[in-house]
């Protein structure tokens, strides 16, 4: 079983919002995942077909492909706690009670959404 995370961050150009999302994601990955992640940054201006294939409607959008389940978050990822919970980045030994309070998994996928 692999515990490596595959994270794809879709951005639009090298704007301050895009750079903020990249920095926030790197910080979260370093703090919570150590070396157990692969982060791919995709500029939709340079690779529009990839964005279309993934149905990216807004940027920045983060997609966690591995490990399952697939998760999507939209925004600059500045709310660390929401990103960690929304992507299920809690270590296996962490208390699961924080995520069991919500019966609807759709709520969890919206936690990283910021305005």
N, C-alpha and C positions, 0 to 999 in steps of 0.2 A: 504494500500500500504506500502510495506517495503522499506526502503532506506538503508538496510544493504548490504554491499559488501561482496561477497564470492570470495576470491583470492587464487589461488593455484599456488605455486612456485615450479617448478621442478628443482632439482639440481643434480649434480653428485658428491657424496662424500662431505667431509668437506674441500674443497679446498679454497684457498684465494678468488677466483672468486665467489664461492658459498656463502661464508660468506659475501662478499661485497654485493651481490645481496640481501641477507636476511636483512642486515643492512639498505641498501638503501630503500627496500620496507617497513620495519618497520618505518623508518623516514617519508617516504611519507604518509603512512597510519596515523601515529600519527599527522602529520601536517595538512593533508587535510581531513581526515575522522573522527578524534576523536575516539570515541568508536564504530563507525558504521561499523565495519568490522570484518570478520573472516579470518584469514590468515592460510593456511595449507601449510607446507613445506614438499615436497615429494622427497626423495632421490631415484633416478632411479636405483641405485645399490642395494638398499634394497627392492624396490617395482617395478621391471621391468614390470610386467603385467599392472600396472596402466599407466606407461609411454607408453607402446604399445597401450593400449586402447585409450589414448588421442593423439596418433600419434606424440609423442614428438621426434623430430629429432635432436634437439640441446638443450643444457642447458647452463645457466639458461633460462627457459621459464616460463613466468607468464601467467596464464589464469584467466581472470575475468569472472566468471560464472554468478554471480548475481550482480546487476540487469542487465537484458538484455540491449543491445545486448552483446553477447559473444565477448571478445577481447583477443588477444594473443600478447605478446611482448617477444622478445628474446634479451638477453643481461644482463649485470650486473645492469641495471636500474639506472645508475649513472646520466643520463640526466633527472633530475626531471621534467622539463617542458614538455619534450616529453612523459614521463610516464603519467603525469597528463592528458595531452591532449589525448594521445592514449587510455587511459582507461576510458575517459569521467568522470573524477573525479571532474570536476568543480561543485561547488554548484549550485543549481537551480537559485539562484539570481545573478549569475555571468553573465557578458555580453556574449552572444552567438556569437558575431561577429567574434571572433577569430577562431571558428570552421566552420563558414559558407563560408569562402573564398575558401575552397577546394570542388569541385564538386564530386570528386571520393572518396568514403569512404575507399577504399583500401589504400590510402595514410595515413589515420589516423591510421590504424592498424600497419603500419610500423614505426611509430614515435618513439617507444620505442626501436627499434632495434639499438644496438650499436655493435661495433666491438671489 
